[in-house]
Amino acid sequence: MLRFLDAGESHGKMILAIIDGIPSNFDVDIDFINSELKRRQYGYGRGERMNFEDDKIEIITGLRGDKTTGNPITLAVYNKDYENWKHILEVKAGPEDRITVPRPGHGDMVGYFKYGTGDIRDVIERTSARETTIRTAVGAMCKLILKSIGIEVRSVVHSIGNFHEEEIDLFDDNIYEKIEKSPVRCYNEEMSKNFMKKIDICKEQGETIGGSVKISVKGVPLGIGSYTQWDRKLDAILSYAIMSLQGVKAIEFGNGLDLSRRGSNFNDEIYYDGNNIKRYSNNSGGIEAGVSNGENIEAKVFIKPIPSVKKDLRTIDLRKRKNTETRYERSDVCAVVPASIVLENIVAFEILKEILNKFPADEFYELKRSINFYRETVYLR
């Protein structure tokens, strides 16, 4: 079973993860993992911290040379900003130094009451989206394995505020090259300008802005997931993971939110193309009854505006027990662009986990043989 735990604080020494279940004898491209971390760092609307953090992965255990051994893999990313914060984080704060004014929309108040440390700083350090750095690294390792067995995950920023990207084929390499070069990860150049203008206006006004990301996964064979139990359904598993990303408030598979369609033109009709089974449409987003149907798995993820705004918001002081206004900590103006990269890697981990559930393998070439044989024979039953 593929699984991982991550740990660390936003301004602590490092953030790290231990992954268990990666097959042995797989060559890990560390440069690729670092390139995914760099993709996550950039994007229009990012905050000041990205100007000095240069995230690089260190693999501490689980490799011999560049090859996996089957042992648990430990990944770490060191925080450069730690030197500026260690005088705060290494000492227990006194009553006057504790943060007791919660910011609406953050985990400040719920964490303050749940864990009872008396200082919101302890909550901020773990609820921060800095945690997505290590989740990206974990997913990047999974992406490498998926690509080697013919599965690829891509994304595009579908909307910023009320501006929407056109419908495009993410697996057209010419289109995707333009998306990757765009500072807002958008194909349409005019829409890219609208996205950036919207972000600029919000920055000037001390505001933030949300949007949506479209994720597409190509090459997932028919039969991944299960309908036999509620917790084994592929769309449920993906939803659980995607909704755990900071700021995500909704998810749509395929065209599931298009309420204008009737059943006869929503269902994806089926046809034979030689021995291959194909669909005339993909309104279900590649998943039926919790099981992949061989089409691209497609989801749209909706991300709220970042709650850290420069404008004063009404809140309370938990220590003084009085009404007050919020304090401000530095943040991005828009997190949708980096979220698209994080989401790719979150999805990659879950897809690989479900692949390994169907094709259990302790060794990489065993996995590759199993999935290749399955692809050759599944439609011949």
SEBAPA-807649 format. One record per residue: x, y, z of N, C-alpha, C in turn. Coordinates in pm, whole numbers, plus 50000, padded with zeros to 5 digits. Layout:
<atoms>
XYZXYZXYZ
...
</atoms>
This chain:
<atoms>
500844988050000500005000050000500875012550000
500605021749908501345034249901500755044150001
501605050350080501135060050180502285069350216
501925080950275502965089950324502435098350439
503345102950521503075113150622504035124650599
503555136950618504495148050611504475155650743
505525163350766505675170750892506475183450866
506395192450962507165204850952506285217050961
506915228350990506205241051004506655250750895
505815260650873506055270250765507415276750775
507815280850897509085287650916510065279250998
509785266451010510685257551083511915253951001
512735244851056513985241050989513735234950852
512695226550843512435219350719511005214350718
510565210150601509355202350589509775189150525
509175178250572509625165250524508475155450512
508735144650442507745134050426508435120550423
507725110450471508175096550458507145089350373
507605083950259506745076550167507045061750182
506005053850196506165039350206505375032950092
505975023050027505255015749922505715018449781
506735027049763507295029249629508065016749588
507775011049471508474998849429509985000949416
510724990249433512184990849420512604991549273
513874994349252514504994249119513955004549022
513445015549077513015026548991514055037748999
514485042548882515465053448877514765066748900
515145073549006514515086249044515295097948982
514585106348911515175118248851514975129848949
515985132749029515885143249130515705156949065
516305158848947516135171548877514675173948842
513955163348808512535165048777511755169348901
512035163149015511355167049139511625181749170
512865186049154513195200049178512515209349078
512345204548955511645212848855510185214448891
509585204248952508195205448998508095215349114
509075215049203509105224749313509235238949260
510025240549156510195253949096508905258249029
508225249148959506935252448897505955257449003
505975251049120505065255049227505385269049280
506655272849279507065285449339506655297649257
506585295749125506365307349040504895308749001
504595319948938503225322548895502795336548935
501985342648854501525356348877500665356949003
500975366649090500205368149213500875362449335
502105357149319502835351549432503365362549523
503615358849650504055368449750505575369649760
506025377349858507435380749873508315368749907
507775358949979508625347950026509265340349911
508555339649796509095332149684510315338749621
510615351149663511785358049610513075352849671
513005346649789514255341949850514275326949881
513125320149880513145305649896513525299349762
514445290049763514835282649642514725267849677
513515262749666513225249249716513975238549639
514695230249712515405218749655515145206749744
514955195249683514665183149758515965176349803
515945170949922517015162149967516385148750000
516875138249939516365124749965517295118150065
516785115750185517615111650297517685096450308
516595089550280516585074850288515825069150169
516045056250144515245048950046515835047849908
516985054349884517665053349755519065047749774
519505040449673520925036749663521375041549527
522235051649529522465059049406521205066949376
520665065349255519405071649219518265061549212
518505049349259517525038549242516855035349375
515525033749370514775030249491515115016149536
515075013949668515415000849724514194993249775
513034999949777511844993849838511664998049983
512705004150042512615009150179511855022450181
511325026550297510675039650305511595050750257
511035060250183511795071350126511515083850208
512555090250255512405102750331512845114450245
511935124050227512195136150150512235148050244
513105157750218513155169750300513415181950213
512765193050249513045206050189513355215550304
514525221650303514935230750410514395244750383
513935251350489513395264850478514495275150501
514805283050401515815293650418515355304150518
514045306250524513495316750611513605313150759
514005300850789514095296550929515035305451010
516125309750950517105318051022516485331051072
515465335851001514805348251042513715345951147
513405333351173512285330151263512655321551382
513875316251385514205306551490514145312751629
514405325951640514335332351772512895332651824
511935331351734510515330751774510085316351798
510475307451708509965293751711510655284851814
511845288451857512575279751951512305283352097
511525293752119511235298052256509735298552277
509265293652393507845294552426507475309052450
506485313952379506105328152388505465331152524
505785342952577505125347652698503735352752666
502925355352768501535359552746501405371452652
502295381252664502175393352582502645391152438
503415380552415503945377952281503085368252200
502105362252264501275352452195500305359252098
500045352651987499035357551893497685352351939
496765361351966495435357352014494315363851935
494655370051822493635376151736493505367551610
492455359551598492305350551483491875357951356
492415353751243492045359451114490885351451057
489765357951023488635350850962489075343750834
488595331550816488915323850695490115314850710
490935317050812492085308450840491705297750943
492675289150974492465279251079492795284451217
493035297651229493525303451354492655299951474
491365303051466490525301651584490205286951614
489915279251512489575265051537490785257651593
491995260851543493205254551594493535258851736
493265271551766493495276851900492695269052004
491445266251972490605259052066490845243852062
491155238551944491335223951935492565219152011
493705226151995494945221352057495345228952183
494755240352208494895247152337496285251052378
497165254652283498515258852322498545273352370
497465280552344497395294452388498045304352294
498545299452178499225308352084498845304151941
498215313251869497805310451732499005307951641
500185312851680501395310251602501585295251575
501265286851673501415272351656500475266951549
499335273351533498365269251431498825273951293
499225286651286499645292651159500765284551095
501705280051176502885273251124502555260051054
501435253851092501095241051030499985242350926
499075251850942498005253450843498485260650718
499665266450722500205273850609500305265150484
500115271350369500245264250241501695260850209
502635264850295504025260650278504115245350278
503165238750345503115224150351502995217950212
502445225650117502255220149982503585217849910
504655223549960505975221049900506305206149905
506145200250022506525186150036505505177049969
504245181149968503245173149895503545173149746
504055184249696504455184949555505615175549528
506575175049619507725166149602507295151549603
506405147949694505885134149699505195130749568
504335139649523503615137249399504525136749277
505605144749280506535144749168507195131149151
507525124549263508085111149254507065101549192
505805103249230504745094749174504535097749026
504635110548989504515114448848505535107148762
506765106248813507835099448740507455084948710
506935078048811506555064048794505375062948698
504385071748715503215071448627503615073448482
504495083048457504895085848319505575073748257
506335066348338507035054548286506095043048254
504845043848302503835033548267502715039548183
502985051048119502065056548021500935064948075
501105070848194500065079248254500645093148280
499895103448238500385117148252499305126148310
499725135348397498815144748462499155158848416
498155166248369498365180048326497265189048384
497535202148383496545211448438496585224748364
495545232648383495475246148330494675254548429
495005267348442494175276348521492945279448439
491795275048485490555276448410489895289948431
490045295548552489425308648577490175316148686
490135329348677490525338348784489365348048802
488775348248918487585356548936486505352348838
485945361948765484865358848672485345357448527
486665356548505487215354048371487515339248356
487125333448240487275319148219488075316048092
488975306248103489715301247988488775293247899
489095292647769488305284647676488565269747699
487715261147644487915246647655489025242547558
490015235547607491165231847526491575217447554
492405211947464492945198547480494295199747549
494365195747674495605197047751496705187747700
496335177747620497345168347571497765171247428
497395183047379497985188447257499265195647302
500415190347264501685195547316501925210147280
501465214547164501625228547126500845237747218
499625233447253498795241147345499425241347484
499875229647528500395228747665501705236447680
502485237247574503715245047579503415259747606
502345264947544501945278847568501455280747711
500725270847763500245271547902501415272247998
502405263847976503565263348065504385276248062
504355283247951505105295747938504325307747991
503025306248009502195317248055502375319448205
502525332048251502675334648394501435331448475
500295329848407499065325848476498585312048431
499445304648359499145291048312497815290548236
497705299548138496495300948058496915300447911
496095294047825496425292747683496075305347604
494905310647626494415322147550495155334847595
495855341247504496675352847541495855364447592
494695366847532493845377847577493305374947716
492955362347740492455358647873493575359347977
494795356147936495935357448028496075371848075
495895381247984495965395548020494855399048119
493655393548095492535396148186492815390548325
493395378448328493745372348457494715381248534
495765385748464496805393748531496265407348574
495415413248491494815426148526493965424748652
493215413848660492365411348777493225410048903
494325402948892495225401149006495855414649045
496255422548946496855435648973495905444849047
494655444949005493645453349070493465449249216
493405436149239493255431249376494455435149462
495655434349404496865438049479496815452749518
496405461149425496315475549454495295478449563
494235470649567493145472849663493355465749796
494475458449809494705450749931493815438649941
493375433649827492455422249820493165409749769
492455398649768492915386349707491825381049616
492175371349532491215366149435491405351049419
490295343949396490335329549374490055325949230
489805313349205489535308749069489415293749065
489665288048948489525273548933490645267848846
490885255048865491935247748793491305235348731
491655232648606491205220348542492375210348540
492105198348587493095187448592492655176648493
493585171248417493285160248325494375149648337
493965137048344494905125848356494675116448238
495705114548158495615106148039496345092948062
495735082048016496415069048020496015060048134
495075064348221494625055548329493775044448269
494165031848287493395021048223492015019348284
491125013448207489795010248257489915000848377
489135003448483489074994048594489814998148719
490245010848729490935015548850489885021448944
489945017649072488905021349167487965009549187
486835011949251485865001149274484495006949310
483454999349276482095003249318481614994949436
482444985649485481964976149585481844982049725
482614992549755482534999249884482685014349863
482025022149947482025036649932483405042849937
484305037150018485615043150035486645038349932
486205030349835487105025849730486795032149595
485805040949591485425047349465486485057749427
486915057249300488025065549256487705080349267
486515084549229486185098849239486105103249385
485665094349473485645097649616487065099149671
487945090249629489345090649675490025103449627
489835106749500490425118949446489835131349514
488545131249538487895142649604488475144949743
488635134149817489185135049953490545141949953
491405137649859492755143249853492745157649804
491975160349701491935173849643491345183749743
490305179749814489675188749910490575191650031
491625183650049492545186050160493525197350131
493595201750005494485212849972493925225950026
494785233750088494365246550146493635255050042
492455259950078491715269149991490725262749898
490785249549878489845242949787488475241749854
487435245849782486085245649838485105237249758
485455233049635484525224949556485285217849445
484685207249393485275199549284484155194449193
484435194349064483485189248963484215179148875
483635167548855484195157748762483455158948629
484225159848521483615161248389482735173548383
481525171748334480545182648327479415180548426
479785175448544478785171848644477955183348697
478435195948682477675207448730476875214148620
476905208448500476115214048390474685208748400
473845216348468472475211948495471545214148377
472055219948267471205222148150471035209348067
471925199748088471875187348007470845177648061
470225170047970469365158948008470145145947995
469575135248049470295122548053470745117547917
469925119647815470245114147684471465120747621
471765133347655472955139647597474065141947700
473865136847823474935137347921475735124447922
475055113147913475735100247921476675098347802
477825092447828478885091347727478695078447646
478145079947526477865068247443479155061347399
479055048347373480225039547358480285034047216
481525032347164481685026047033483005018447028
483075008946934484315001546909485145008646803
486435009646828487415014246731488445003246720
488204993646627488984981346625488664973346751
489684969646827489454962846954489354972447072
489514985247045489464995247152488045000147174
487715002347299486405007847335486585022647364
485795030947298485925045447314484565051847339
484575064747371483375072447400483265084147303
482005087847273481775099547189481915112647268
481885111747399482005123547485482635119247616
482915128847703483495125547834482865134147943
481545134547942480825142648041481005137448183
481285124348197481455118548330482865120548385
483745126248304485105128848352485935116348370
485645105948291486485093948292486225084348405
485175086748483484865077948597483375074948597
483035062148603481635057848616481535048048732
480585050448822480355041848937481595040249024
482435050549025483635050049108484805042949044
484695039648913485735031948844486135039348717
487435039748687487905046048563487355038448443
486955046048338486355039448221487255040048097
488505044248115489455044348004489615057947938
488675066947959488805080547907489675088748002
490065100747958490825109548047490015112548172
490675111948286490025115948411490125131148421
488985137848430488975152348427488195158048544
488815167748610488175174148726488455189148721
487505196748770487665211148785487615214148934
488625221548981488785224049124488645239049150
487815242649248487495256549275488185261049405
488915272049396489775276749504489315290549549
489085292049678488585304749731489695315249732
489345328149745490365338349764491155335849892
492445338749891493275337350011492695346350121
492535341250242491895349250347492765360450403
494085360350375494965371050425494835383450337
494005392950378493825405350303494365417050385
494795427450316495335439250385494235447850446
493005446150396491885453550453491575448350593
491135457350679490765453350815489445445650813
489445434250881488225426250898487895425351046
486625424651076486205423951216486495410151273
487045409851392487335397251460487345399851611
487985390851686488005392051832489425389651884
489705394652004490945391552074490595381252181
491125369052165490755357952254491335359552394
492445366752408493045368852541492355380252616
492125391152544491505402752607489975401952608
489445392252534487995390052525487255402852485
487665408352370486995420252319486995419952167
486125427652106486065428851961487235437351912
487755433751794488875441351738488895439351587
490025442551524490185440551380491415431951355
491465426051236492515416251206493885422751192
494915414351212496285417851179496575411751042
497655415650977497995410650843499365404150845
499455392150786500745385850760500895384650610
502135385750563502375385550418501735373250355
501275375050233500665363750162500655366650013
500265356649936500055358449794498775366549772
498645372149652497395378449611496465367949550
497065358749477496285348049413497105335249417
496515324549469497215311649483496795301449378
495965305649283495405296049188496495290349097
497435298649054498485293748963499355283149031
499945285949148500725275249213499875263349255
498605265849288497705254849327497545244849213
497585249649088497455240548974498575230248972
499785234449011500925225249014500785215649132
500405220849247500215212249364499145201749335
498065205949272496965196649243497405185549148
498215188749049498745178248961499415167349044
500215171649140501005162049218500185154849324
499175161449378498235154649468497515143549394
497045146649274496335136649193497275125249153
498525128649120499485118249080499685107949191
499795112649315499955103249427498755093949437
497545099249429496345091049445496175081249330
496485085649208496375076549094497375065149106
498625068249143499615057549160499195048149272
498665053649380498225045149491497175035149445
496215039849364495155030849317495675021149211
496635025349131497285016149036497955004749113
498665008149219499354997949299498374989249377
497194994549408496174986049472495664975449377
495574978849247495104969049149496224959949100
497434965649093498584957949044499674957949152
499464950749262500454950949371501824946549321
502834954549352504184951449305505194957449401
506144949349443507234954249527508384959549443
508374956049313509494959449226508934965949099
509624976149049509084984448942508784976648815
509714967948772509484960848645508354950648656
508114945948775506954937348801505664945448777
505644957748828504494966548805504304969248656
505384972348587505304975748445504784964048362
505274951848392504804940048320503314937748344
502894939248468501494936648504500544946148432
500884959148434499984968848374500004967948222
501154964748162501214963048017500384951047972
500484939948045499684928048012498194930948025
497834938148131496424941748152495894950248038
496674959947995496234968747885496044960847756
496864950947735496764943047612495584933547611
495104929747729494084919147734492704923747786
492614935447852491374938947918490194939947823
490404945047700489284946847608488974934147528
489784923647550489574911247475488744901147551
488234904847669487474895247749486124892247687
</atoms>
